Amino acid sequence: MLRCIAIFQPKDWILRRLGAMVRAWLAQ
């Protein structure tokens, strides 16, 4: 499980950024 977290952490900021973009787009 920790290994999976370590693998996915580099993508975490990308997912957060995508989430913020989607939220901003939906809020228009």
For each residue, the residues with C-beta under 8 A, 3 or more apart:
1: 4 5
2: 5 6
3: 6 7
4: 1 7 8
5: 1 2 8 9
6: 2 3 9
7: 3 4 10
8: 4 5 11 12
9: 5 6 12
10: 7 13 14
11: 8 14 15
12: 8 9 15 16
13: 10 16 17
14: 10 11 17 18
15: 11 12 18 19
16: 12 13 19 20
17: 13 14 20 21
18: 14 15 21 22
19: 15 16 22 23
20: 16 17 23 24
21: 17 18 24 25
22: 18 19 25 26
23: 19 20 26 27
24: 20 21 27 28
25: 21 22 28
26: 22 23
27: 23 24
28: 24 25
